[in-house]
């Protein structure tokens, strides 16, 4: 039988107290401060879409600023929906310009043809929903009386003249 040798680790020998090593003095130099590049989100398309929606919300809030405070609370969700639909419709419009309004499809060897593009169908749905939502917002505006046309002197002349 072969004997197994066991090895033990030796501890390093203790040396005298370490003396600090002197290094040459460095002359101070100007530190260049690098400005951190602005962090771009992973998906800039989403962040720009959010920014566009926020801008549209702010634009609509300015347009509908005359709404009563109680009604504002009720229509705030509608304003957000309209803003989203407006931005989505802009994107769909761009897609329709690039790809067209008709798509070709093929479901099998003998089943193929042309149909409305999905972008145009979505655009139509958004358009209908946006129109209904805008009607809600317009109805929430305070009623204004139509301005009466300014009368001129002709009406006074005709109605107040003496009969000849």
C-alpha positions as CSV (number, residue, x, y, z in Angstrom):
1,X,0.0,0.0,0.0
2,X,1.1,3.5,-0.8
3,X,1.2,6.0,2.0
4,X,-0.4,9.3,1.5
5,X,1.6,12.3,2.2
6,X,-0.1,15.0,4.0
7,X,1.1,18.5,3.5
8,X,0.5,21.3,5.8
9,X,0.7,24.9,4.9
10,X,3.3,26.9,6.5
11,X,2.5,30.2,7.9
12,X,4.7,33.0,6.6
13,X,7.3,34.0,9.0
14,X,6.8,37.2,10.8
15,X,9.0,40.0,9.7
16,X,10.0,43.1,11.4
17,X,7.5,46.0,11.2
18,X,7.0,47.2,7.7
19,X,8.4,50.6,7.0
20,X,6.4,52.8,4.7
21,X,8.0,53.1,1.3
22,X,8.7,56.6,0.2
23,X,7.7,57.6,-3.2
24,X,8.6,60.6,-5.3
25,X,6.3,63.6,-4.7
26,X,3.9,64.1,-7.5
27,X,3.3,67.6,-8.7
28,X,-0.3,68.7,-8.7
29,X,-1.8,68.7,-12.1
30,X,-5.1,70.0,-13.4
31,X,-7.8,67.5,-13.1
32,X,-10.0,67.2,-16.1
33,X,-13.5,66.7,-15.1
34,X,-15.5,64.8,-17.6
35,X,-19.1,65.5,-17.8
36,X,-21.2,62.4,-17.7
37,X,-23.0,61.9,-20.9
38,X,-26.8,62.1,-20.5
39,X,-28.2,58.7,-19.9
40,X,-30.4,57.7,-22.7
41,X,-33.2,55.3,-21.9
42,X,-32.9,51.9,-23.3
43,X,-35.8,52.4,-25.6
44,X,-35.8,56.0,-26.7
45,X,-38.9,55.5,-28.9
46,X,-41.0,54.8,-25.7
47,X,-39.6,57.7,-23.8
48,X,-40.2,60.1,-26.7
49,X,-43.7,58.7,-27.0
50,X,-44.3,59.4,-23.3
51,X,-43.0,62.9,-23.8
52,X,-45.3,63.5,-26.8
53,X,-48.3,62.2,-24.8
54,X,-47.3,64.5,-21.9
55,X,-47.1,67.5,-24.2
56,X,-50.5,66.7,-25.7
57,X,-52.0,66.4,-22.2
58,X,-50.6,69.8,-21.3
59,X,-51.9,71.3,-24.6
60,X,-55.4,69.9,-24.0
61,X,-55.4,71.0,-20.3
62,X,-54.7,74.6,-21.5
63,X,-57.5,74.4,-24.1
64,X,-60.0,73.1,-21.5
65,X,-58.8,75.3,-18.6
66,X,-62.2,77.0,-18.4
67,X,-63.9,73.8,-17.3
68,X,-65.4,73.9,-13.8
69,X,-63.1,72.3,-11.2
70,X,-65.6,69.5,-10.5
71,X,-65.9,68.7,-14.2
72,X,-62.1,68.8,-14.5
73,X,-61.8,65.9,-12.1
74,X,-64.3,63.9,-14.2
75,X,-62.7,64.6,-17.6
76,X,-59.0,64.3,-16.6
77,X,-59.0,60.7,-17.7
78,X,-60.7,61.6,-20.9
79,X,-58.0,64.2,-21.6
80,X,-55.3,61.5,-21.0
81,X,-57.1,59.1,-23.4
82,X,-57.5,61.8,-26.1
83,X,-53.8,62.6,-25.8
84,X,-52.8,59.0,-26.1
85,X,-55.1,58.5,-29.1
86,X,-53.7,61.6,-30.8
87,X,-50.1,60.4,-30.5
88,X,-51.0,56.9,-31.5
89,X,-52.9,58.2,-34.5
90,X,-49.9,60.3,-35.6
91,X,-47.7,57.2,-35.5
92,X,-50.3,55.2,-37.4
93,X,-50.6,57.9,-40.0
94,X,-46.8,57.8,-40.5
95,X,-46.9,54.0,-40.8
96,X,-49.7,54.2,-43.4
97,X,-47.7,56.7,-45.4
98,X,-44.7,54.4,-45.4
99,X,-46.4,51.0,-46.0
100,X,-49.7,52.0,-47.7
101,X,-53.3,51.3,-46.9
102,X,-53.6,47.8,-48.4
103,X,-51.7,44.7,-47.4
104,X,-51.4,41.4,-49.2
105,X,-51.9,38.2,-47.3
106,X,-51.5,34.5,-47.9
107,X,-53.1,32.0,-45.6
108,X,-52.4,28.9,-47.7
109,X,-51.4,27.8,-51.2
110,X,-54.7,28.9,-52.7
111,X,-55.8,31.5,-50.2
112,X,-54.4,34.9,-50.8
113,X,-55.5,38.4,-51.6
114,X,-55.5,42.0,-50.4
115,X,-57.0,43.6,-47.3
116,X,-57.0,46.8,-45.4
117,X,-53.8,47.3,-43.5
118,X,-53.9,46.8,-39.8
119,X,-52.6,50.3,-39.3
120,X,-55.5,51.8,-41.2
121,X,-58.0,49.7,-39.3
122,X,-56.5,50.8,-36.0
123,X,-56.5,54.4,-37.2
124,X,-60.2,54.2,-38.0
125,X,-61.0,52.8,-34.6
126,X,-58.9,55.4,-32.8
127,X,-60.5,58.1,-34.9
128,X,-64.0,57.1,-33.9
129,X,-63.1,56.8,-30.2
130,X,-61.2,60.1,-30.2
131,X,-64.2,61.9,-31.8
132,X,-66.5,60.5,-29.1
133,X,-64.0,61.5,-26.3
134,X,-63.6,65.0,-27.8
135,X,-67.4,65.4,-27.8
136,X,-67.4,64.6,-24.0
137,X,-64.7,67.3,-23.5
138,X,-66.5,69.9,-25.6
139,X,-69.7,69.3,-23.8
140,X,-67.9,69.9,-20.5
141,X,-66.9,73.4,-21.6
142,X,-69.1,76.2,-20.1
143,X,-71.8,77.3,-22.4
144,X,-71.2,80.6,-24.1
145,X,-73.9,82.8,-25.6
146,X,-73.3,83.5,-29.3
147,X,-72.3,87.1,-29.9
148,X,-75.0,89.2,-31.4
149,X,-73.9,90.9,-34.5
150,X,-73.3,94.6,-34.1
151,X,-76.1,96.6,-35.6
152,X,-75.3,99.3,-37.9
153,X,-77.1,102.5,-38.6
154,X,-78.9,101.0,-41.6
155,X,-81.3,99.1,-39.3
156,X,-82.1,102.2,-37.3
157,X,-82.7,104.1,-40.5
158,X,-85.1,101.5,-41.9
159,X,-87.1,100.9,-38.8
160,X,-87.3,104.5,-37.5
161,X,-87.8,106.5,-40.6
162,X,-91.0,108.5,-41.1
163,X,-93.4,107.3,-43.7
164,X,-93.5,109.5,-46.7
